[in-house]
Amino acid sequence: MSSDLREEIIRYVQLTNRRATPHAVVEGMRNRWDDQLDPLVEADKDPRTGRPRKVKQSKLFGIPAYAEQVTTTLQQMLDEGELDMNQSTFTRQRTRHEKPTGWISFAWTTAALVEGHKTVTRREWTDRYATRFKQGDLLHAYDRRPAWGGKPVALIRLTQTPYKQSSSHLSPLDWDAEGFAWLQSMGKKVGKETPREVWQRWQDEPQDFWVVRFEIVELL
């Protein structure tokens, strides 16, 4: 349970980015973890109805309640270096002195990236260029190419070595992972097209892309 909780906390911190305050983490994970960490258990009978009464396990046995357990886990993760703190917000810790080994620019989808709605990108790279990247690489994410005056907006880590795939094999899950669902809901365009038009074009006119999957380590 402890390792599952820690993994969930890291995912939550990555997705919420600058909004991952201690209170936000506790409340944001409550629906999924409250019943697991502090389940309802049968106590005595209700004197009015005669039916068994259920109460939280923490109240019956005097063990830490859900919020206290998560808060304790957060502090342990800080102490052990799994998380870092930027002012009052949690961030994903990176290896001390680790430096980015490259960069990727996101241009039209930068907003989805910094808002935590983008975890994959597709690129028309040459095979030779793609071999520069591998799983575990720490990279700068730019809002546009550095040569065009772009600035780094985040640090990302590749969760898989990039692989080539035809856009005819798009996963429905990648509609969200590309950030397109969020961009579409916000009325934003990808170049001159809507996200929906880009997605449809990829399916109607298949082409090979290098698929780059990543997680956000830190916003800059």
MODAJO-V851356 format. One record per residue. N is the residue number from 1. RES is the residue in three letters. SS is DSSP state (H for helix, E for strand, C for the rest). PSI is psi in radians with two decimals (999 if undefined). Layout:
N/RES/SS/PSI
N/RES/SS/PSI
This chain:
1/MET/C/-0.72
2/SER/H/-0.79
3/SER/H/-0.66
4/ASP/H/-0.74
5/LEU/H/-0.76
6/ARG/H/-0.74
7/GLU/H/-0.70
8/GLU/H/-0.69
9/ILE/H/-0.78
10/ILE/H/-0.77
11/ARG/H/-0.74
12/TYR/H/-0.76
13/VAL/H/-0.74
14/GLN/H/-0.71
15/LEU/H/-0.61
16/THR/H/-0.26
17/ASN/H/-2.08
18/ARG/H/-0.06
19/ARG/H/0.12
20/ALA/C/1.11
21/THR/E/2.82
22/PRO/H/-0.78
23/HIS/H/-0.72
24/ALA/H/-0.67
25/VAL/H/-0.82
26/VAL/H/-0.85
27/GLU/H/-0.60
28/GLY/H/-0.42
29/MET/C/0.02
30/ARG/H/-0.78
31/ASN/H/-0.63
32/ARG/H/-0.58
33/TRP/H/-0.29
34/ASP/H/-0.86
35/ASP/H/-0.43
36/GLN/H/-0.71
37/LEU/H/-0.47
38/ASP/C/1.26
39/PRO/C/2.81
40/LEU/E/2.35
41/VAL/E/2.72
42/GLU/E/2.27
43/ALA/E/-2.15
44/ASP/E/-3.02
45/LYS/E/2.51
46/ASP/C/2.13
47/PRO/C/-0.38
48/ARG/C/-0.67
49/THR/C/-0.34
50/GLY/C/0.10
51/ARG/C/2.64
52/PRO/E/2.43
53/ARG/E/2.37
54/LYS/E/2.40
55/VAL/E/2.89
56/LYS/E/2.46
57/GLN/H/-0.64
58/SER/H/-0.62
59/LYS/H/-0.59
60/LEU/H/-0.67
61/PHE/H/0.02
62/GLY/C/0.44
63/ILE/C/2.88
64/PRO/C/2.41
65/ALA/C/3.01
66/TYR/H/-0.94
67/ALA/H/-0.69
68/GLU/H/-0.66
69/GLN/H/-0.75
70/VAL/H/-0.72
71/THR/H/-0.72
72/THR/H/-0.73
73/THR/H/-0.71
74/LEU/H/-0.76
75/GLN/H/-0.70
76/GLN/H/-0.71
77/MET/H/-0.59
78/LEU/H/-0.82
79/ASP/H/-0.60
80/GLU/C/-0.01
81/GLY/C/0.14
82/GLU/C/-0.50
83/LEU/E/2.76
84/ASP/E/2.99
85/MET/E/2.19
86/ASN/E/1.78
87/GLN/C/-1.96
88/SER/C/0.28
89/THR/E/2.40
90/PHE/E/2.53
91/THR/E/2.78
92/ARG/E/2.25
93/GLN/C/2.50
94/ARG/C/2.78
95/THR/C/2.31
96/ARG/C/2.33
97/HIS/C/0.10
98/GLU/C/2.33
99/LYS/C/2.53
100/PRO/C/2.51
101/THR/C/-0.01
102/GLY/E/-2.87
103/TRP/E/2.78
104/ILE/E/2.35
105/SER/E/2.55
106/PHE/C/-0.24
107/ALA/H/-1.97
108/TRP/H/-0.36
109/THR/H/0.21
110/THR/H/-0.72
111/ALA/H/-0.72
112/ALA/H/-0.64
113/LEU/H/-0.93
114/VAL/H/-0.34
115/GLU/C/0.04
116/GLY/C/0.35
117/HIS/C/0.14
118/LYS/C/2.14
119/THR/C/0.19
120/VAL/E/2.58
121/THR/E/2.62
122/ARG/E/2.34
123/ARG/E/2.52
124/GLU/C/1.03
125/TRP/C/2.73
126/THR/C/2.75
127/ASP/H/-0.69
128/ARG/H/-0.76
129/TYR/H/-0.67
130/ALA/H/-0.48
131/THR/C/-0.14
132/ARG/C/-0.37
133/PHE/C/2.56
134/LYS/C/2.85
135/GLN/C/2.37
136/GLY/C/-0.22
137/ASP/C/2.39
138/LEU/E/2.18
139/LEU/E/2.65
140/HIS/E/2.38
141/ALA/E/2.10
142/TYR/E/2.67
143/ASP/C/-0.31
144/ARG/C/2.99
145/ARG/C/2.41
146/PRO/H/-0.63
147/ALA/H/-0.34
148/TRP/H/0.34
149/GLY/C/0.28
150/GLY/C/2.74
151/LYS/C/2.57
152/PRO/E/2.34
153/VAL/E/-0.26
154/ALA/E/2.87
155/LEU/E/2.32
156/ILE/E/2.71
157/ARG/E/2.30
158/LEU/E/2.20
159/THR/C/-0.19
160/GLN/C/2.66
161/THR/C/2.28
162/PRO/C/2.49
163/TYR/E/2.67
164/LYS/E/2.42
165/GLN/E/2.48
166/SER/E/2.48
167/SER/H/-0.12
168/SER/H/-0.22
169/HIS/H/0.52
170/LEU/C/2.39
171/SER/C/2.36
172/PRO/C/-0.51
173/LEU/C/-0.45
174/ASP/H/-0.22
175/TRP/H/-0.72
176/ASP/H/-0.79
177/ALA/H/-0.50
178/GLU/C/-0.19
179/GLY/C/0.04
180/PHE/H/-0.67
181/ALA/H/-0.79
182/TRP/H/-0.79
183/LEU/H/-0.72
184/GLN/H/-0.75
185/SER/H/-0.45
186/MET/C/0.00
187/GLY/C/0.41
188/LYS/C/2.70
189/LYS/E/2.76
190/VAL/E/1.64
191/GLY/C/-2.17
192/LYS/C/-0.01
193/GLU/E/2.72
194/THR/E/2.75
195/PRO/H/-0.66
196/ARG/H/-0.68
197/GLU/H/-0.68
198/VAL/H/-0.83
199/TRP/H/-0.76
200/GLN/H/-0.69
201/ARG/H/-0.71
202/TRP/H/-0.59
203/GLN/H/-0.66
204/ASP/H/-0.55
205/GLU/C/1.27
206/PRO/C/2.46
207/GLN/C/2.77
208/ASP/E/2.29
209/PHE/E/2.73
210/TRP/E/2.14
211/VAL/E/2.14
212/VAL/E/1.92
213/ARG/E/2.47
214/PHE/E/2.97
215/GLU/E/2.65
216/ILE/E/2.20
217/VAL/E/-0.75
218/GLU/E/2.41
219/LEU/E/2.48
220/LEU/C/999
